[in-house]
């Protein structure tokens, strides 16, 4: 029987990876950030 802990951990890991990829390629999440934070990241 599957427990919820590994499933939640996998989903959180996927979201973190997706967020990092979004910031690297300047996607939707990056464009929603304030300009000062965008300048700091870029």
mmCIF entry with sequence, helices, sheets and N, C-alpha, C, O atoms, coordinates in Angstrom:
data_MODEL
# 
_entry.id   MODEL 
# 
_entity.id                         1 
_entity.type                       polymer 
_entity.pdbx_number_of_molecules   1 
# 
_entity_poly.entity_id                      1 
_entity_poly.type                           'polypeptide(L)' 
_entity_poly.nstd_linkage                   no 
_entity_poly.nstd_monomer                   no 
_entity_poly.pdbx_seq_one_letter_code       
;(UNK)(UNK)(UNK)(UNK)(UNK)(UNK)(UNK)(UNK)(UNK)(UNK)(UNK)(UNK)(UNK)(UNK)(UNK)(UNK)
(UNK)(UNK)(UNK)(UNK)(UNK)(UNK)(UNK)(UNK)(UNK)(UNK)(UNK)(UNK)(UNK)(UNK)(UNK)(UNK)
(UNK)(UNK)(UNK)(UNK)(UNK)(UNK)(UNK)(UNK)(UNK)(UNK)
;
_entity_poly.pdbx_seq_one_letter_code_can   XXXXXXXXXXXXXXXXXXXXXXXXXXXXXXXXXXXXXXXXXX 
_entity_poly.pdbx_strand_id                 A 
# 
loop_
_entity_poly_seq.entity_id 
_entity_poly_seq.num 
_entity_poly_seq.mon_id 
_entity_poly_seq.hetero 
1 1  UNK n 
1 2  UNK n 
1 3  UNK n 
1 4  UNK n 
1 5  UNK n 
1 6  UNK n 
1 7  UNK n 
1 8  UNK n 
1 9  UNK n 
1 10 UNK n 
1 11 UNK n 
1 12 UNK n 
1 13 UNK n 
1 14 UNK n 
1 15 UNK n 
1 16 UNK n 
1 17 UNK n 
1 18 UNK n 
1 19 UNK n 
1 20 UNK n 
1 21 UNK n 
1 22 UNK n 
1 23 UNK n 
1 24 UNK n 
1 25 UNK n 
1 26 UNK n 
1 27 UNK n 
1 28 UNK n 
1 29 UNK n 
1 30 UNK n 
1 31 UNK n 
1 32 UNK n 
1 33 UNK n 
1 34 UNK n 
1 35 UNK n 
1 36 UNK n 
1 37 UNK n 
1 38 UNK n 
1 39 UNK n 
1 40 UNK n 
1 41 UNK n 
1 42 UNK n 
# 
_struct_asym.id          A 
_struct_asym.entity_id   1 
# 
loop_
_struct_conf.conf_type_id 
_struct_conf.id 
_struct_conf.pdbx_PDB_helix_id 
_struct_conf.beg_label_comp_id 
_struct_conf.beg_label_asym_id 
_struct_conf.beg_label_seq_id 
_struct_conf.pdbx_beg_PDB_ins_code 
_struct_conf.end_label_comp_id 
_struct_conf.end_label_asym_id 
_struct_conf.end_label_seq_id 
_struct_conf.pdbx_end_PDB_ins_code 
_struct_conf.beg_auth_comp_id 
_struct_conf.beg_auth_asym_id 
_struct_conf.beg_auth_seq_id 
_struct_conf.end_auth_comp_id 
_struct_conf.end_auth_asym_id 
_struct_conf.end_auth_seq_id 
_struct_conf.pdbx_PDB_helix_class 
_struct_conf.details 
_struct_conf.pdbx_PDB_helix_length 
HELX_P HELX_P1 AA1 UNK A 4  ? UNK A 24 ? UNK A 4  UNK A 24 1 ? 21 
HELX_P HELX_P2 AA2 UNK A 28 ? UNK A 32 ? UNK A 28 UNK A 32 1 ? 5  
HELX_P HELX_P3 AA3 UNK A 35 ? UNK A 41 ? UNK A 35 UNK A 41 1 ? 7  
# 
_struct_conf_type.id          HELX_P 
_struct_conf_type.criteria    ? 
_struct_conf_type.reference   ? 
# 
loop_
_atom_site.group_PDB 
_atom_site.id 
_atom_site.type_symbol 
_atom_site.label_atom_id 
_atom_site.label_alt_id 
_atom_site.label_comp_id 
_atom_site.label_asym_id 
_atom_site.label_entity_id 
_atom_site.label_seq_id 
_atom_site.pdbx_PDB_ins_code 
_atom_site.Cartn_x 
_atom_site.Cartn_y 
_atom_site.Cartn_z 
_atom_site.occupancy 
_atom_site.B_iso_or_equiv 
_atom_site.pdbx_formal_charge 
_atom_site.auth_seq_id 
_atom_site.auth_comp_id 
_atom_site.auth_asym_id 
_atom_site.auth_atom_id 
_atom_site.pdbx_PDB_model_num 
ATOM 1   N N  . UNK A 1 1  ? 0.838  -1.203 0.000   1.00 0.00 ? 1  UNK A N  1 
ATOM 2   C CA . UNK A 1 1  ? 0.000  0.000  0.000   1.00 0.00 ? 1  UNK A CA 1 
ATOM 3   C C  . UNK A 1 1  ? 0.877  1.260  0.000   1.00 0.00 ? 1  UNK A C  1 
ATOM 4   O O  . UNK A 1 1  ? 1.834  1.364  0.768   1.00 0.00 ? 1  UNK A O  1 
ATOM 5   N N  . UNK A 1 2  ? 0.539  2.194  -0.860  1.00 0.00 ? 2  UNK A N  1 
ATOM 6   C CA . UNK A 1 2  ? 1.298  3.444  -0.937  1.00 0.00 ? 2  UNK A CA 1 
ATOM 7   C C  . UNK A 1 2  ? 0.963  4.347  0.237   1.00 0.00 ? 2  UNK A C  1 
ATOM 8   O O  . UNK A 1 2  ? -0.201 4.507  0.605   1.00 0.00 ? 2  UNK A O  1 
ATOM 9   N N  . UNK A 1 3  ? 1.985  4.926  0.810   1.00 0.00 ? 3  UNK A N  1 
ATOM 10  C CA . UNK A 1 3  ? 1.728  5.948  1.821   1.00 0.00 ? 3  UNK A CA 1 
ATOM 11  C C  . UNK A 1 3  ? 1.778  7.310  1.135   1.00 0.00 ? 3  UNK A C  1 
ATOM 12  O O  . UNK A 1 3  ? 2.282  7.425  0.018   1.00 0.00 ? 3  UNK A O  1 
ATOM 13  N N  . UNK A 1 4  ? 1.273  8.313  1.781   1.00 0.00 ? 4  UNK A N  1 
ATOM 14  C CA . UNK A 1 4  ? 1.195  9.638  1.156   1.00 0.00 ? 4  UNK A CA 1 
ATOM 15  C C  . UNK A 1 4  ? 2.538  10.357 1.157   1.00 0.00 ? 4  UNK A C  1 
ATOM 16  O O  . UNK A 1 4  ? 2.771  11.217 0.308   1.00 0.00 ? 4  UNK A O  1 
ATOM 17  N N  . UNK A 1 5  ? 3.430  10.023 2.096   1.00 0.00 ? 5  UNK A N  1 
ATOM 18  C CA . UNK A 1 5  ? 4.681  10.779 2.219   1.00 0.00 ? 5  UNK A CA 1 
ATOM 19  C C  . UNK A 1 5  ? 5.556  10.734 0.965   1.00 0.00 ? 5  UNK A C  1 
ATOM 20  O O  . UNK A 1 5  ? 5.968  11.796 0.497   1.00 0.00 ? 5  UNK A O  1 
ATOM 21  N N  . UNK A 1 6  ? 5.864  9.563  0.398   1.00 0.00 ? 6  UNK A N  1 
ATOM 22  C CA . UNK A 1 6  ? 6.716  9.572  -0.801  1.00 0.00 ? 6  UNK A CA 1 
ATOM 23  C C  . UNK A 1 6  ? 6.051  10.283 -1.974  1.00 0.00 ? 6  UNK A C  1 
ATOM 24  O O  . UNK A 1 6  ? 6.726  10.956 -2.753  1.00 0.00 ? 6  UNK A O  1 
ATOM 25  N N  . UNK A 1 7  ? 4.745  10.143 -2.106  1.00 0.00 ? 7  UNK A N  1 
ATOM 26  C CA . UNK A 1 7  ? 4.007  10.776 -3.198  1.00 0.00 ? 7  UNK A CA 1 
ATOM 27  C C  . UNK A 1 7  ? 4.089  12.290 -3.099  1.00 0.00 ? 7  UNK A C  1 
ATOM 28  O O  . UNK A 1 7  ? 4.319  12.966 -4.102  1.00 0.00 ? 7  UNK A O  1 
ATOM 29  N N  . UNK A 1 8  ? 3.903  12.828 -1.900  1.00 0.00 ? 8  UNK A N  1 
ATOM 30  C CA . UNK A 1 8  ? 3.980  14.280 -1.683  1.00 0.00 ? 8  UNK A CA 1 
ATOM 31  C C  . UNK A 1 8  ? 5.408  14.769 -1.929  1.00 0.00 ? 8  UNK A C  1 
ATOM 32  O O  . UNK A 1 8  ? 5.605  15.843 -2.498  1.00 0.00 ? 8  UNK A O  1 
ATOM 33  N N  . UNK A 1 9  ? 6.400  13.990 -1.505  1.00 0.00 ? 9  UNK A N  1 
ATOM 34  C CA . UNK A 1 9  ? 7.798  14.357 -1.716  1.00 0.00 ? 9  UNK A CA 1 
ATOM 35  C C  . UNK A 1 9  ? 8.130  14.428 -3.207  1.00 0.00 ? 9  UNK A C  1 
ATOM 36  O O  . UNK A 1 9  ? 8.838  15.336 -3.643  1.00 0.00 ? 9  UNK A O  1 
ATOM 37  N N  . UNK A 1 10 ? 7.624  13.480 -3.982  1.00 0.00 ? 10 UNK A N  1 
ATOM 38  C CA . UNK A 1 10 ? 7.850  13.477 -5.433  1.00 0.00 ? 10 UNK A CA 1 
ATOM 39  C C  . UNK A 1 10 ? 7.218  14.709 -6.071  1.00 0.00 ? 10 UNK A C  1 
ATOM 40  O O  . UNK A 1 10 ? 7.828  15.347 -6.929  1.00 0.00 ? 10 UNK A O  1 
ATOM 41  N N  . UNK A 1 11 ? 6.000  15.045 -5.657  1.00 0.00 ? 11 UNK A N  1 
ATOM 42  C CA . UNK A 1 11 ? 5.301  16.210 -6.229  1.00 0.00 ? 11 UNK A CA 1 
ATOM 43  C C  . UNK A 1 11 ? 6.044  17.502 -5.884  1.00 0.00 ? 11 UNK A C  1 
ATOM 44  O O  . UNK A 1 11 ? 6.204  18.368 -6.745  1.00 0.00 ? 11 UNK A O  1 
ATOM 45  N N  . UNK A 1 12 ? 6.496  17.640 -4.643  1.00 0.00 ? 12 UNK A N  1 
ATOM 46  C CA . UNK A 1 12 ? 7.231  18.849 -4.243  1.00 0.00 ? 12 UNK A CA 1 
ATOM 47  C C  . UNK A 1 12 ? 8.531  18.959 -5.023  1.00 0.00 ? 12 UNK A C  1 
ATOM 48  O O  . UNK A 1 12 ? 8.900  20.048 -5.463  1.00 0.00 ? 12 UNK A O  1 
ATOM 49  N N  . UNK A 1 13 ? 9.233  17.831 -5.201  1.00 0.00 ? 13 UNK A N  1 
ATOM 50  C CA . UNK A 1 13 ? 10.477 17.837 -5.968  1.00 0.00 ? 13 UNK A CA 1 
ATOM 51  C C  . UNK A 1 13 ? 10.227 18.273 -7.404  1.00 0.00 ? 13 UNK A C  1 
ATOM 52  O O  . UNK A 1 13 ? 10.989 19.068 -7.954  1.00 0.00 ? 13 UNK A O  1 
ATOM 53  N N  . UNK A 1 14 ? 9.169  17.761 -8.014  1.00 0.00 ? 14 UNK A N  1 
ATOM 54  C CA . UNK A 1 14 ? 8.831  18.142 -9.389  1.00 0.00 ? 14 UNK A CA 1 
ATOM 55  C C  . UNK A 1 14 ? 8.524  19.635 -9.489  1.00 0.00 ? 14 UNK A C  1 
ATOM 56  O O  . UNK A 1 14 ? 8.938  20.290 -10.446 1.00 0.00 ? 14 UNK A O  1 
ATOM 57  N N  . UNK A 1 15 ? 7.807  20.171 -8.517  1.00 0.00 ? 15 UNK A N  1 
ATOM 58  C CA . UNK A 1 15 ? 7.476  21.599 -8.533  1.00 0.00 ? 15 UNK A CA 1 
ATOM 59  C C  . UNK A 1 15 ? 8.731  22.458 -8.396  1.00 0.00 ? 15 UNK A C  1 
ATOM 60  O O  . UNK A 1 15 ? 8.850  23.489 -9.057  1.00 0.00 ? 15 UNK A O  1 
ATOM 61  N N  . UNK A 1 16 ? 9.663  22.041 -7.545  1.00 0.00 ? 16 UNK A N  1 
ATOM 62  C CA . UNK A 1 16 ? 10.911 22.800 -7.378  1.00 0.00 ? 16 UNK A CA 1 
ATOM 63  C C  . UNK A 1 16 ? 11.712 22.781 -8.673  1.00 0.00 ? 16 UNK A C  1 
ATOM 64  O O  . UNK A 1 16 ? 12.216 23.816 -9.111  1.00 0.00 ? 16 UNK A O  1 
ATOM 65  N N  . UNK A 1 17 ? 11.830 21.602 -9.287  1.00 0.00 ? 17 UNK A N  1 
ATOM 66  C CA . UNK A 1 17 ? 12.573 21.487 -10.543 1.00 0.00 ? 17 UNK A CA 1 
ATOM 67  C C  . UNK A 1 17 ? 11.908 22.334 -11.630 1.00 0.00 ? 17 UNK A C  1 
ATOM 68  O O  . UNK A 1 17 ? 12.592 23.025 -12.385 1.00 0.00 ? 17 UNK A O  1 
ATOM 69  N N  . UNK A 1 18 ? 10.580 22.281 -11.710 1.00 0.00 ? 18 UNK A N  1 
ATOM 70  C CA . UNK A 1 18 ? 9.859  23.074 -12.713 1.00 0.00 ? 18 UNK A CA 1 
ATOM 71  C C  . UNK A 1 18 ? 10.077 24.570 -12.474 1.00 0.00 ? 18 UNK A C  1 
ATOM 72  O O  . UNK A 1 18 ? 10.228 25.331 -13.429 1.00 0.00 ? 18 UNK A O  1 
ATOM 73  N N  . UNK A 1 19 ? 10.095 24.993 -11.220 1.00 0.00 ? 19 UNK A N  1 
ATOM 74  C CA . UNK A 1 19 ? 10.337 26.402 -10.902 1.00 0.00 ? 19 UNK A CA 1 
ATOM 75  C C  . UNK A 1 19 ? 11.723 26.850 -11.312 1.00 0.00 ? 19 UNK A C  1 
ATOM 76  O O  . UNK A 1 19 ? 11.897 27.949 -11.839 1.00 0.00 ? 19 UNK A O  1 
ATOM 77  N N  . UNK A 1 20 ? 12.730 25.985 -11.067 1.00 0.00 ? 20 UNK A N  1 
ATOM 78  C CA . UNK A 1 20 ? 14.109 26.335 -11.453 1.00 0.00 ? 20 UNK A CA 1 
ATOM 79  C C  . UNK A 1 20 ? 14.250 26.412 -12.966 1.00 0.00 ? 20 UNK A C  1 
ATOM 80  O O  . UNK A 1 20 ? 14.918 27.306 -13.484 1.00 0.00 ? 20 UNK A O  1 
ATOM 81  N N  . UNK A 1 21 ? 13.627 25.485 -13.671 1.00 0.00 ? 21 UNK A N  1 
ATOM 82  C CA . UNK A 1 21 ? 13.671 25.512 -15.138 1.00 0.00 ? 21 UNK A CA 1 
ATOM 83  C C  . UNK A 1 21 ? 12.984 26.777 -15.650 1.00 0.00 ? 21 UNK A C  1 
ATOM 84  O O  . UNK A 1 21 ? 13.458 27.407 -16.596 1.00 0.00 ? 21 UNK A O  1 
ATOM 85  N N  . UNK A 1 22 ? 11.870 27.146 -15.024 1.00 0.00 ? 22 UNK A N  1 
ATOM 86  C CA . UNK A 1 22 ? 11.137 28.348 -15.427 1.00 0.00 ? 22 UNK A CA 1 
ATOM 87  C C  . UNK A 1 22 ? 12.013 29.595 -15.251 1.00 0.00 ? 22 UNK A C  1 
ATOM 88  O O  . UNK A 1 22 ? 12.045 30.464 -16.122 1.00 0.00 ? 22 UNK A O  1 
ATOM 89  N N  . UNK A 1 23 ? 12.715 29.673 -14.129 1.00 0.00 ? 23 UNK A N  1 
ATOM 90  C CA . UNK A 1 23 ? 13.583 30.831 -13.899 1.00 0.00 ? 23 UNK A CA 1 
ATOM 91  C C  . UNK A 1 23 ? 14.736 30.853 -14.892 1.00 0.00 ? 23 UNK A C  1 
ATOM 92  O O  . UNK A 1 23 ? 15.128 31.919 -15.366 1.00 0.00 ? 23 UNK A O  1 
ATOM 93  N N  . UNK A 1 24 ? 15.281 29.684 -15.207 1.00 0.00 ? 24 UNK A N  1 
ATOM 94  C CA . UNK A 1 24 ? 16.418 29.622 -16.144 1.00 0.00 ? 24 UNK A CA 1 
ATOM 95  C C  . UNK A 1 24 ? 16.015 30.106 -17.534 1.00 0.00 ? 24 UNK A C  1 
ATOM 96  O O  . UNK A 1 24 ? 16.769 30.827 -18.187 1.00 0.00 ? 24 UNK A O  1 
ATOM 97  N N  . UNK A 1 25 ? 14.821 29.706 -17.988 1.00 0.00 ? 25 UNK A N  1 
ATOM 98  C CA . UNK A 1 25 ? 14.390 30.072 -19.341 1.00 0.00 ? 25 UNK A CA 1 
ATOM 99  C C  . UNK A 1 25 ? 13.460 31.282 -19.349 1.00 0.00 ? 25 UNK A C  1 
ATOM 100 O O  . UNK A 1 25 ? 12.855 31.598 -20.374 1.00 0.00 ? 25 UNK A O  1 
ATOM 101 N N  . UNK A 1 26 ? 13.348 31.962 -18.200 1.00 0.00 ? 26 UNK A N  1 
ATOM 102 C CA . UNK A 1 26 ? 12.557 33.193 -18.063 1.00 0.00 ? 26 UNK A CA 1 
ATOM 103 C C  . UNK A 1 26 ? 11.113 32.995 -18.528 1.00 0.00 ? 26 UNK A C  1 
ATOM 104 O O  . UNK A 1 26 ? 10.631 33.694 -19.419 1.00 0.00 ? 26 UNK A O  1 
ATOM 105 N N  . UNK A 1 27 ? 10.450 32.051 -17.919 1.00 0.00 ? 27 UNK A N  1 
ATOM 106 C CA . UNK A 1 27 ? 9.071  31.718 -18.273 1.00 0.00 ? 27 UNK A CA 1 
ATOM 107 C C  . UNK A 1 27 ? 8.065  32.568 -17.511 1.00 0.00 ? 27 UNK A C  1 
ATOM 108 O O  . UNK A 1 27 ? 8.367  33.685 -17.090 1.00 0.00 ? 27 UNK A O  1 
ATOM 109 N N  . UNK A 1 28 ? 6.872  32.026 -17.341 1.00 0.00 ? 28 UNK A N  1 
ATOM 110 C CA . UNK A 1 28 ? 5.752  32.772 -16.756 1.00 0.00 ? 28 UNK A CA 1 
ATOM 111 C C  . UNK A 1 28 ? 6.035  33.199 -15.321 1.00 0.00 ? 28 UNK A C  1 
ATOM 112 O O  . UNK A 1 28 ? 5.766  34.343 -14.954 1.00 0.00 ? 28 UNK A O  1 
ATOM 113 N N  . UNK A 1 29 ? 6.577  32.292 -14.500 1.00 0.00 ? 29 UNK A N  1 
ATOM 114 C CA . UNK A 1 29 ? 6.877  32.629 -13.112 1.00 0.00 ? 29 UNK A CA 1 
ATOM 115 C C  . UNK A 1 29 ? 7.874  33.782 -13.032 1.00 0.00 ? 29 UNK A C  1 
ATOM 116 O O  . UNK A 1 29 ? 7.717  34.694 -12.222 1.00 0.00 ? 29 UNK A O  1 
ATOM 117 N N  . UNK A 1 30 ? 8.900  33.732 -13.880 1.00 0.00 ? 30 UNK A N  1 
ATOM 118 C CA . UNK A 1 30 ? 9.920  34.789 -13.908 1.00 0.00 ? 30 UNK A CA 1 
ATOM 119 C C  . UNK A 1 30 ? 9.295  36.130 -14.280 1.00 0.00 ? 30 UNK A C  1 
ATOM 120 O O  . UNK A 1 30 ? 9.628  37.157 -13.689 1.00 0.00 ? 30 UNK A O  1 
ATOM 121 N N  . UNK A 1 31 ? 8.390  36.123 -15.257 1.00 0.00 ? 31 UNK A N  1 
ATOM 122 C CA . UNK A 1 31 ? 7.769  37.372 -15.717 1.00 0.00 ? 31 UNK A CA 1 
ATOM 123 C C  . UNK A 1 31 ? 6.828  37.955 -14.672 1.00 0.00 ? 31 UNK A C  1 
ATOM 124 O O  . UNK A 1 31 ? 6.563  39.157 -14.683 1.00 0.00 ? 31 UNK A O  1 
ATOM 125 N N  . UNK A 1 32 ? 6.312  37.112 -13.760 1.00 0.00 ? 32 UNK A N  1 
ATOM 126 C CA . UNK A 1 32 ? 5.403  37.597 -12.721 1.00 0.00 ? 32 UNK A CA 1 
ATOM 127 C C  . UNK A 1 32 ? 6.162  38.239 -11.557 1.00 0.00 ? 32 UNK A C  1 
ATOM 128 O O  . UNK A 1 32 ? 5.563  38.948 -10.749 1.00 0.00 ? 32 UNK A O  1 
ATOM 129 N N  . UNK A 1 33 ? 7.469  37.998 -11.464 1.00 0.00 ? 33 UNK A N  1 
ATOM 130 C CA . UNK A 1 33 ? 8.255  38.571 -10.372 1.00 0.00 ? 33 UNK A CA 1 
ATOM 131 C C  . UNK A 1 33 ? 8.429  40.077 -10.584 1.00 0.00 ? 33 UNK A C  1 
ATOM 132 O O  . UNK A 1 33 ? 8.385  40.562 -11.715 1.00 0.00 ? 33 UNK A O  1 
ATOM 133 N N  . UNK A 1 34 ? 8.627  40.808 -9.487  1.00 0.00 ? 34 UNK A N  1 
ATOM 134 C CA . UNK A 1 34 ? 8.888  42.251 -9.634  1.00 0.00 ? 34 UNK A CA 1 
ATOM 135 C C  . UNK A 1 34 ? 10.194 42.491 -10.404 1.00 0.00 ? 34 UNK A C  1 
ATOM 136 O O  . UNK A 1 34 ? 11.075 41.632 -10.428 1.00 0.00 ? 34 UNK A O  1 
ATOM 137 N N  . UNK A 1 35 ? 10.304 43.654 -11.025 1.00 0.00 ? 35 UNK A N  1 
ATOM 138 C CA . UNK A 1 35 ? 11.447 43.964 -11.886 1.00 0.00 ? 35 UNK A CA 1 
ATOM 139 C C  . UNK A 1 35 ? 12.765 43.922 -11.121 1.00 0.00 ? 35 UNK A C  1 
ATOM 140 O O  . UNK A 1 35 ? 13.781 43.497 -11.672 1.00 0.00 ? 35 UNK A O  1 
ATOM 141 N N  . UNK A 1 36 ? 12.769 44.351 -9.871  1.00 0.00 ? 36 UNK A N  1 
ATOM 142 C CA . UNK A 1 36 ? 14.012 44.360 -9.102  1.00 0.00 ? 36 UNK A CA 1 
ATOM 143 C C  . UNK A 1 36 ? 14.528 42.943 -8.872  1.00 0.00 ? 36 UNK A C  1 
ATOM 144 O O  . UNK A 1 36 ? 15.736 42.709 -8.917  1.00 0.00 ? 36 UNK A O  1 
ATOM 145 N N  . UNK A 1 37 ? 13.633 42.006 -8.628  1.00 0.00 ? 37 UNK A N  1 
ATOM 146 C CA . UNK A 1 37 ? 14.043 40.610 -8.421  1.00 0.00 ? 37 UNK A CA 1 
ATOM 147 C C  . UNK A 1 37 ? 14.480 40.010 -9.749  1.00 0.00 ? 37 UNK A C  1 
ATOM 148 O O  . UNK A 1 37 ? 15.425 39.222 -9.789  1.00 0.00 ? 37 UNK A O  1 
ATOM 149 N N  . UNK A 1 38 ? 13.808 40.370 -10.829 1.00 0.00 ? 38 UNK A N  1 
ATOM 150 C CA . UNK A 1 38 ? 14.221 39.881 -12.155 1.00 0.00 ? 38 UNK A CA 1 
ATOM 151 C C  . UNK A 1 38 ? 15.644 40.348 -12.466 1.00 0.00 ? 38 UNK A C  1 
ATOM 152 O O  . UNK A 1 38 ? 16.454 39.577 -12.980 1.00 0.00 ? 38 UNK A O  1 
ATOM 153 N N  . UNK A 1 39 ? 15.941 41.589 -12.161 1.00 0.00 ? 39 UNK A N  1 
ATOM 154 C CA . UNK A 1 39 ? 17.280 42.125 -12.417 1.00 0.00 ? 39 UNK A CA 1 
ATOM 155 C C  . UNK A 1 39 ? 18.324 41.413 -11.560 1.00 0.00 ? 39 UNK A C  1 
ATOM 156 O O  . UNK A 1 39 ? 19.439 41.165 -12.017 1.00 0.00 ? 39 UNK A O  1 
ATOM 157 N N  . UNK A 1 40 ? 17.964 41.085 -10.318 1.00 0.00 ? 40 UNK A N  1 
ATOM 158 C CA . UNK A 1 40 ? 18.888 40.387 -9.419  1.00 0.00 ? 40 UNK A CA 1 
ATOM 159 C C  . UNK A 1 40 ? 19.185 38.986 -9.934  1.00 0.00 ? 40 UNK A C  1 
ATOM 160 O O  . UNK A 1 40 ? 20.332 38.542 -9.890  1.00 0.00 ? 40 UNK A O  1 
ATOM 161 N N  . UNK A 1 41 ? 18.157 38.278 -10.426 1.00 0.00 ? 41 UNK A N  1 
ATOM 162 C CA . UNK A 1 41 ? 18.336 36.910 -10.925 1.00 0.00 ? 41 UNK A CA 1 
ATOM 163 C C  . UNK A 1 41 ? 19.098 36.926 -12.251 1.00 0.00 ? 41 UNK A C  1 
ATOM 164 O O  . UNK A 1 41 ? 19.999 36.114 -12.459 1.00 0.00 ? 41 UNK A O  1 
ATOM 165 N N  . UNK A 1 42 ? 18.743 37.834 -13.136 1.00 0.00 ? 42 UNK A N  1 
ATOM 166 C CA . UNK A 1 42 ? 19.386 37.892 -14.441 1.00 0.00 ? 42 UNK A CA 1 
ATOM 167 C C  . UNK A 1 42 ? 20.717 38.589 -14.315 1.00 0.00 ? 42 UNK A C  1 
ATOM 168 O O  . UNK A 1 42 ? 21.429 38.744 -15.308 1.00 0.00 ? 42 UNK A O  1 
# 
